Amino acid sequence: VAGLLNDVETLTTECDKMFWACEEVTQTESMSVGLLYEITQRMILCFSCRNHEVIDRIGETFRTISQNRDYDGLRVIDFRGHVCTVLTQTLHELEARQRLPPIDHAVGGSSSIVAEAVKEAAL
């Protein structure tokens, strides 16, 4: 994600490909708010966004960009900006996950209880 955000040319090309690949867009040269919503949800799922704060910020960005666009739709420049925002928020979440210490299943928790039960059953 960081590499893509740092490569403006590739990011622009990929956003444009995604934008123009939609049948709706090729007919109207704009993207409906409904289609933007679907794409946003797919990106959230694709990048496994789980942090509620990140998802809320992406939602706020979606609401902001979609206001007053119900009739004329979004142009490619708007779409690029939205994708950059989703990617930036996703990057923040991924970086935060990397800073977390790994979970030690040997110390408490259901995983260690299950492991102990398996060991006892094997004896």
Stockholm file with secondary structure:
# STOCKHOLM 1.0

chainA/1-123         VAGLLNDVETLTTECDKMFWACEEVTQTESMSVGLLYEITQRMILCFSCRNHEVIDRIGETFRTISQNRDYDGLRVIDFRGHVCTVLTQTLHELEARQRLPPIDHAVGGSSSIVAEAVKEAAL
#=GR chainA/1-123 SS CHHHHHCHHHHHHHHHHHHHTSHHHHHHSSBCHHHHHHHHHHHHHHTTCCCHHHHHHHHHHHHHHHTTCTTTCBCHHHHHHHHHHHHHHHHHHHHHHHHSCCCCTTSSHHHHHHHHHHHHHHC
#=GC SS_cons         CHHHHHCHHHHHHHHHHHHHTSHHHHHHSSBCHHHHHHHHHHHHHHTTCCCHHHHHHHHHHHHHHHTTCTTTCBCHHHHHHHHHHHHHHHHHHHHHHHHSCCCCTTSSHHHHHHHHHHHHHHC
//
